[in-house]
Amino acid sequence: MAIRTLLIDDEEIARRGLRVRLERISDIEIVRECPNGMEALDAISQLAPDLVFLDIQMPQMSGFQLLHALPAQLCPHVVFLTAYDQYALRAFEVHALDYLLKPIDDDRLAETLRRVRGAVAASSGSNYARQVREAMDGLRRDHDGVSQRAMSDRLAVQLGDRLMVLRVADIDWVQASGNYVSLYLGKRAHLLRETISAMDQRLAPHGFSRIHRSTLVNVQRVAELRSLANGEFSVLLKDGTALKLSRGYRESLDQLIGSRL
C-alpha cells in the first residue's frame, strides 16, 4: 500500500529536490506540495496524508506552529526538515519519526523511509495523534516557562547519519569556529552549527561564562586562574586545558566565581 505523502516547505527548490528523490520510491505517493503552513493545514484536512515532510522554519507559521494548529485526529506521521540542527531535540519531543538536516543525504533519507514504513505499518493513527497532541501540549507549557530549563539541559550533535545527545553539564568548554562551535568534553570535540553568541545565551543559565570573544567555559571545570603580564589571565581547567581570559570578559567570570580577580 502506498504511503500518501505531503511535502511542506517554503523553498520551491527544496521541495523539488525532495520530490525528485521520493518519486523514485515505489511505495511513496506524493499527494500535494505546500509552500506554507496555512495551505498545509487545508491540505492535511482535505487529504489526510499518512506522512508529511515538514520544514521547521517557514514565514508566518513554523512547522511546530502548524502541528499546534492541527486537530489531534488529523496528525500524520512527521519527518522534520531544517538547515539547523539545534531543532533536533524539539523535533523528537513532538514524536517526529525523524529529522533530516538540509542538504539531505541520500543514505540518510533511505534510513528515514525505513523508519516511516515500520511506523505506518505498526502504529494506530489515533494513538499516534494522541501522542503528538500530548507532546505538543507539553512543549506549549515549556514555552510558557514551566519546564524550559529541563528541556535545555541537553544538546543534539549531528554525527553522520546519527544524532548524539550531550548533557550540558558534561561540556568543559566551547570554542567558536565561524558559524559553528566546537564543544569539548575532555579531549573529545563535537562540532555544532551555532554561533558563539547564541551558545552564550543558551549555556549561561547552566554556569557557563564567556571568557573571550571566541570561548565559553563551564565554571565547574575551572581549577586555577593565573595572572599574565598583560593584565589578562590564564584559566586552567581540571583536565589541564589552558584557556585565555580576556580583560573585556573578566567581569562575567567575577560574578560566577563570587569574587574580584
Residue pairs with C-beta under 8 A, 6 or more apart in sequence:
1 27
2 27
2 28
2 29
3 27
3 28
3 29
3 50
3 51
3 116
3 117
3 120
4 29
4 31
4 47
4 48
4 49
4 50
4 51
5 22
5 28
5 29
5 30
5 31
5 49
5 50
5 51
5 52
5 53
6 30
6 31
6 32
6 33
6 34
6 40
6 43
6 44
6 47
6 49
6 51
6 52
6 53
6 76
7 15
7 18
7 19
7 22
7 30
7 32
7 33
7 34
7 52
7 53
8 33
8 34
8 37
8 40
8 52
8 53
8 54
8 55
8 58
8 63
8 66
9 15
9 18
9 33
9 35
9 53
9 54
9 55
9 58
9 81
10 35
10 36
10 55
10 58
10 59
11 55
12 35
14 55
14 81
14 102
15 33
15 35
17 103
17 104
18 53
18 81
18 104
19 30
19 33
21 104
21 106
21 109
22 28
22 30
23 30
25 113
27 117
28 113
31 43
31 47
31 49
32 43
32 47
32 49
34 40
34 43
36 58
36 59
36 60
36 61
37 58
37 60
37 61
37 62
37 63
37 65
37 66
37 69
38 60
38 61
40 52
40 54
40 66
41 66
41 69
41 70
43 49
44 52
44 70
44 74
44 76
45 74
48 74
48 76
49 76
50 76
50 77
50 120
51 76
51 77
51 78
51 79
51 97
51 116
51 120
52 76
52 77
52 78
52 79
53 79
53 81
53 100
54 63
54 66
54 67
54 78
54 79
54 80
54 81
55 63
55 80
55 81
55 82
56 62
56 63
56 64
56 80
56 81
56 82
56 84
56 87
56 91
57 63
57 82
57 83
57 84
61 69
63 80
63 82
64 90
64 94
64 136
64 139
67 75
67 78
67 94
67 132
67 136
68 136
68 140
72 129
72 130
72 132
72 133
73 126
73 129
74 129
75 128
75 129
75 132
75 133
77 97
77 116
77 119
77 120
77 123
77 128
78 94
78 95
78 96
78 97
78 132
79 96
79 97
79 98
79 99
79 100
79 112
79 116
80 87
80 91
80 96
80 98
80 99
80 100
81 100
81 102
81 104
82 91
82 99
82 100
82 101
82 102
83 101
83 102
84 193
85 101
85 156
85 157
85 158
85 163
85 192
85 193
86 155
86 156
86 192
86 193
86 194
87 99
88 99
88 156
88 158
88 163
89 151
89 154
89 155
89 156
89 165
90 139
91 99
92 99
93 135
93 138
93 139
93 151
94 132
94 135
94 136
94 139
95 128
95 131
95 132
95 135
97 112
97 115
97 116
97 119
98 111
98 112
98 115
98 116
99 163
100 108
100 109
100 112
101 108
101 158
105 161
107 161
108 161
111 161
119 128
141 147
142 148
142 151
149 205
152 168
152 202
152 205
152 206
153 167
153 168
153 169
153 206
154 165
154 166
154 167
154 168
155 165
155 166
155 168
155 171
155 183
155 192
156 163
156 164
156 165
156 166
157 163
157 164
157 165
157 166
157 183
157 190
157 191
157 192
159 190
164 190
166 183
166 185
166 190
168 203
168 206
169 206
169 218
169 220
170 185
171 183
171 184
171 185
171 203
171 208
171 218
172 184
172 185
172 186
172 217
172 218
172 221
172 237
172 239
172 241
173 184
173 215
173 216
173 217
173 218
173 221
173 237
173 241
173 243
174 181
174 182
174 183
174 184
174 196
174 199
174 203
174 208
174 215
174 216
174 217
175 181
175 182
175 184
175 196
175 214
175 215
176 195
176 196
176 213
176 214
176 215
177 191
179 193
179 194
179 195
180 191
180 192
180 193
180 194
181 191
181 192
181 194
181 195
181 196
181 199
182 189
182 190
182 191
182 192
183 189
183 190
183 191
183 192
184 241
186 239
187 239
192 199
194 202
196 210
196 213
196 214
196 215
196 216
199 216
200 208
200 210
200 216
203 216
206 218
207 218
207 219
207 220
207 256
208 216
208 217
208 218
208 219
209 216
209 217
209 219
209 249
209 252
209 253
209 255
209 256
210 216
210 249
210 252
211 217
211 235
211 243
211 244
211 245
211 246
211 249
211 252
211 253
212 243
212 244
212 245
212 246
212 249
213 246
213 248
213 249
215 243
215 244
217 235
217 237
217 243
219 253
219 256
219 257
221 237
221 238
221 239
222 235
222 236
222 237
222 238
222 257
223 236
223 237
223 238
224 235
224 236
225 233
225 234
225 235
225 236
225 245
225 261
226 233
226 234
226 236
227 233
228 234
231 247
232 244
232 245
232 246
232 247
233 244
233 245
233 250
233 261
234 242
234 243
234 244
234 245
235 242
235 243
235 244
235 245
235 253
236 242
236 243
237 243
245 253
250 261
253 261
254 260
254 261
